[in-house]
Amino acid sequence: MVADLEVDLAAEKIIAAEKGVEKIAVEIKSFLSKSWLHDFYKAVGQFGFYNLAIAAVEKDRQLYLAMPDTAYNFLFKDPIAQELASINKMKFIIFSVEIQSIKSWKK
């Protein structure tokens, strides 16, 4: 079933990769709607589902949510977003859309 997972929009996807010796899966989110909060709400739910599905078949693979730095910086000023990420044990890859590169990894 994990191989059959599809994300809602073509611009968003889940990929498997390796970072050094760490096996990772990355859920890429674009945060293009009018509400970054709504996008984050949806991403948290999908992250939880994907995390459980991946753990069922590959316990050593860690899931990351990749999101634009602008959305991350806006959302994580709010302690509720921080707590939600902590409760769900979310890991992040923060990227810059403008310079098309990863800015940071957050565990």
LUMROVEX-944744 format. One line per 5 residues: number of its first residue (from 1); their letters; for each residue x, y, z of N, C-alpha, C. Coordinates in pm, 1 decimal. Example, Ala and Ser with C-alpha at 12.3 -4.5 7.8 and 13.67 -1.06 7.14 Angstrom:
residues 2
1 = AS = 1319.0:-569.0:780.0:1230.0:-450.0:780.0:1320.0:-330.0:780.0 | 1285.0:-225.0:708.0:1367.0:-106.0:714.0:1290.0:3.0:787.0
//
This chain:
residues 107
1 = MVADL = 81.3:-120.0:0.0:0.0:0.0:0.0:85.8:126.6:0.0 | 199.5:125.4:68.7:281.8:245.9:76.3:324.6:290.9:-62.6 | 357.1:196.6:-149.8:399.0:232.3:-284.4:286.2:299.2:-362.1 | 162.0:277.0:-321.8:47.7:333.8:-391.6:7.1:471.6:-340.2 | 73.9:524.4:-239.4:35.4:653.4:-183.8:54.5:763.7:-286.8
6 = EVDLA = -45.9:842.1:-302.3:-40.1:957.4:-391.4:-78.5:1079.8:-310.5 | -20.0:1193.3:-340.6:-54.5:1317.1:-273.7:-148.5:1393.7:-365.8 | -228.3:1482.0:-308.2:-339.2:1545.2:-377.2:-303.4:1617.6:-506.4 | -197.8:1693.3:-508.8:-166.1:1776.3:-624.5:-38.6:1727.5:-691.4 | -31.2:1747.0:-821.7:87.3:1703.3:-895.6:213.5:1773.5:-846.4
11 = AEKII = 199.4:1896.0:-795.9:315.2:1971.2:-748.4:362.6:1922.5:-612.6 | 284.5:1836.5:-551.0:319.6:1784.8:-419.8:330.9:1634.2:-429.5 | 433.0:1579.0:-363.3:454.0:1434.8:-373.6:529.9:1384.1:-253.7 | 537.6:1253.2:-246.1:616.8:1189.8:-142.0:729.4:1114.4:-212.2 | 851.1:1130.4:-163.4:964.0:1062.9:-225.0:1044.6:990.6:-117.8
16 = AAEKG = 1112.3:886.0:-157.9:1200.9:813.0:-67.0:1344.2:843.5:-108.6 | 1432.4:856.7:-10.1:1571.5:888.9:-39.2:1657.3:846.2:79.2 | 1786.0:870.0:67.3:1878.0:846.0:177.3:1958.2:972.4:201.0 | 1972.3:1006.8:329.1:2052.6:1121.6:371.0:2166.3:1064.1:453.0 | 2281.3:1046.2:389.8:2390.5:976.5:456.7:2348.8:831.6:476.7
21 = VEKIA = 2350.0:784.5:600.1:2306.1:647.7:629.0:2159.4:642.7:670.2 | 2097.0:758.0:684.6:1957.1:766.0:726.5:1865.1:747.3:606.9 | 1767.6:656.2:620.7:1666.2:637.1:517.0:1550.3:731.4:547.9 | 1512.2:810.3:448.7:1406.7:908.7:471.6:1299.4:899.5:363.3 | 1183.7:950.7:396.4:1076.9:977.1:299.7:1043.5:1123.9:318.0
26 = VEIKS = 1014.5:1191.3:208.9:987.1:1334.2:215.5:851.0:1361.8:153.6 | 763.4:1422.0:232.5:634.7:1468.4:183.2:653.8:1616.3:148.9 | 642.7:1648.9:21.8:667.6:1785.5:-24.3:535.3:1859.6:-35.2 | 527.7:1973.1:31.4:407.0:2055.3:28.4:442.2:2194.7:-22.5 | 356.8:2248.5:-108.7:384.9:2378.2:-169.6:324.5:2496.8:-94.7
31 = FLSKS = 220.1:2475.2:-14.4:153.1:2582.2:60.3:111.1:2696.0:-32.9 | 31.9:2661.7:-133.7:-9.6:2759.6:-234.0:-149.9:2814.5:-213.8 | -224.8:2760.6:-117.6:-361.4:2810.0:-100.8:-361.5:2946.3:-32.7 | -479.5:3002.6:-18.1:-492.5:3133.7:45.9:-463.4:3127.5:195.0 | -473.4:3007.0:253.5:-452.8:2992.6:397.3:-341.3:2892.6:427.0
36 = WLHDF = -227.0:2943.8:471.3:-117.6:2855.6:511.5:-158.0:2770.8:631.1 | -242.9:2824.9:717.0:-289.3:2748.5:832.9:-369.4:2627.3:786.8 | -456.4:2645.2:689.8:-534.0:2532.4:636.3:-440.9:2431.1:569.2 | -343.7:2478.5:494.5:-246.5:2388.7:431.5:-171.3:2307.9:537.2 | -132.8:2373.4:646.2:-60.8:2304.4:752.7:-151.0:2202.2:820.7
41 = YKAVG = -275.2:2238.8:845.2:-373.1:2147.5:904.0:-383.1:2020.0:819.8 | -395.4:2035.0:687.1:-402.1:1919.4:597.9:-271.1:1841.1:599.8 | -159.4:1911.2:599.1:-28.2:1845.5:596.3:-4.3:1762.8:722.3 | -49.2:1812.7:837.7:-31.8:1738.3:963.4:-107.9:1605.7:957.2 | -230.4:1609.4:906.7:-309.5:1487.5:894.7:-246.7:1388.7:797.6
46 = QFGFY = -201.8:1437.7:683.6:-137.0:1350.8:586.3:-5.6:1296.6:640.4 | 69.4:1380.6:711.4:195.2:1336.8:770.9:170.3:1220.1:865.4 | 68.9:1233.1:949.3:36.9:1125.5:1043.3:1.8:996.5:972.0 | -78.4:1005.9:868.2:-116.9:887.5:791.8:4.7:825.0:724.9 | 82.8:906.3:653.2:200.5:854.0:583.4:301.2:795.3:680.8
51 = NLAIA = 317.7:859.0:794.8:413.3:811.0:894.6:375.6:670.8:941.8 | 247.2:649.1:970.3:201.1:516.2:1012.3:216.4:413.9:900.3 | 181.3:454.0:777.7:189.9:361.2:664.7:334.3:321.4:636.1 | 424.6:417.4:640.7:566.1:388.3:615.5:622.9:301.6:726.1 | 589.9:332.5:850.7:640.4:255.0:964.8:595.7:108.8:958.9
56 = AVEKD = 482.5:84.4:896.6:431.8:-52.8:886.5:519.3:-139.6:797.1 | 589.0:-78.5:702.3:670.8:-157.5:610.3:820.9:-128.4:619.0 | 856.9:-11.4:668.3:998.4:26.3:679.9:1020.7:103.2:809.1 | 1038.6:32.2:916.9:1050.1:96.2:1048.9:1169.9:190.4:1059.2 | 1271.6:170.0:976.5:1392.0:253.0:986.1:1387.1:377.0:895.9
61 = RQLYL = 1278.9:397.8:822.3:1267.5:515.2:734.9:1197.1:627.3:810.9 | 1256.5:746.5:812.0:1201.8:862.6:881.5:1131.3:954.8:782.2 | 1013.1:1001.1:818.8:936.2:1089.8:732.6:966.3:1236.0:766.3 | 986.7:1315.6:663.5:1006.0:1460.2:676.2:897.1:1531.8:596.0 | 854.8:1646.0:645.3:765.6:1733.7:570.7:850.8:1847.1:514.5
66 = AMPDT = 854.4:1858.6:381.7:927.0:1968.7:317.0:828.5:2080.6:290.4 | 866.0:2201.4:331.8:776.8:2316.3:314.0:857.5:2443.0:290.9 | 796.3:2541.7:222.6:867.3:2668.0:196.4:902.6:2741.7:325.7 | 1016.1:2807.6:325.0:1060.8:2882.2:442.8:962.1:2992.0:482.5 | 897.8:3054.9:384.9:803.3:3161.9:417.3:685.1:3108.6:498.4
71 = AYNFL = 632.2:2993.7:459.6:520.1:2933.9:532.6:566.0:2886.5:670.7 | 683.3:2821.9:676.4:735.3:2773.3:805.0:755.6:2889.1:902.5 | 820.9:2994.1:856.4:848.5:3108.5:944.2:720.3:3174.6:993.4 | 620.1:3183.0:909.4:491.1:3240.5:948.4:420.0:3150.4:1049.9 | 409.4:3021.9:1018.3:332.6:2929.4:1102.9:397.0:2904.7:1238.8
76 = FKDPI = 530.0:2896.0:1241.3:595.5:2855.7:1365.1:625.5:2971.7:1459.9 | 566.6:3088.1:1432.4:561.9:3193.9:1532.9:454.0:3161.6:1635.4 | 361.1:3076.1:1594.3:246.0:3038.1:1677.2:280.5:2916.5:1762.6 | 268.5:2927.8:1895.0:299.4:2814.5:1982.5:210.8:2692.2:1956.7 | 91.0:2712.9:1904.0:2.9:2599.3:1875.9:60.6:2514.7:1762.0
81 = AQELA = 112.1:2578.6:1658.7:175.6:2505.0:1548.6:298.4:2429.9:1599.2 | 375.0:2494.5:1685.9:492.8:2429.6:1743.1:453.6:2306.5:1824.1 | 350.0:2319.6:1905.3:304.2:2208.4:1988.2:248.5:2095.7:1902.0 | 173.3:2129.7:1798.7:117.4:2030.4:1708.1:228.4:1950.4:1640.0 | 332.4:2018.1:1595.9:446.5:1950.9:1533.4:517.9:1861.7:1634.8
86 = SINKM = 531.1:1908.0:1756.7:597.8:1830.4:1860.6:518.7:1704.5:1896.2 | 389.4:1720.0:1915.5:302.9:1605.8:1949.9:309.5:1498.8:1840.7 | 313.7:1542.6:1715.3:315.1:1449.9:1602.2:455.9:1406.4:1560.9 | 556.3:1449.6:1638.1:696.5:1413.2:1613.4:736.7:1441.1:1468.5 | 698.6:1559.9:1422.3:725.4:1597.2:1283.8:869.3:1644.0:1266.2
91 = KFIIF = 925.1:1606.8:1152.6:1057.8:1651.7:1110.9:1038.5:1731.7:982.7 | 1120.5:1834.5:963.4:1099.2:1927.0:852.3:1224.2:1946.5:768.2 | 1200.1:1968.7:640.4:1300.7:2020.8:549.3:1244.8:2155.7:504.5 | 1316.1:2260.2:536.7:1272.2:2395.1:503.0:1348.6:2438.2:377.8 | 1273.6:2476.8:274.0:1339.2:2513.9:148.9:1299.1:2653.8:104.3
96 = SVEIQ = 1386.6:2713.7:26.7:1361.0:2844.9:-31.7:1310.6:2825.0:-173.8 | 1192.8:2876.2:-201.0:1137.8:2869.9:-335.9:1218.5:2962.0:-426.6 | 1258.3:3077.2:-373.9:1329.0:3177.4:-454.1:1464.2:3129.4:-504.7 | 1543.3:3068.5:-416.2:1677.1:3023.9:-459.3:1682.0:2873.5:-484.9 | 1567.4:2807.7:-471.4:1551.5:2665.1:-500.4:1657.3:2579.7:-431.1
101 = SIKSW = 1663.9:2596.4:-299.5:1758.2:2515.1:-222.5:1704.7:2491.8:-81.9 | 1758.7:2388.8:-17.7:1722.7:2357.9:120.4:1793.7:2456.8:211.9 | 1716.2:2516.5:301.8:1773.2:2611.5:397.5:1808.6:2543.7:529.0 | 1723.9:2445.8:572.9:1754.5:2377.7:699.4:1675.5:2248.5:712.2 | 1728.7:2162.2:799.0:1662.8:2037.9:840.0:1628.6:2054.7:987.2
106 = KK = 1505.8:2024.1:1025.0:1464.2:2039.4:1165.0:1404.0:1909.2:1212.8 | 1460.9:1858.0:1323.3:1408.4:1733.5:1382.7:1334.8:1764.2:1508.8
//
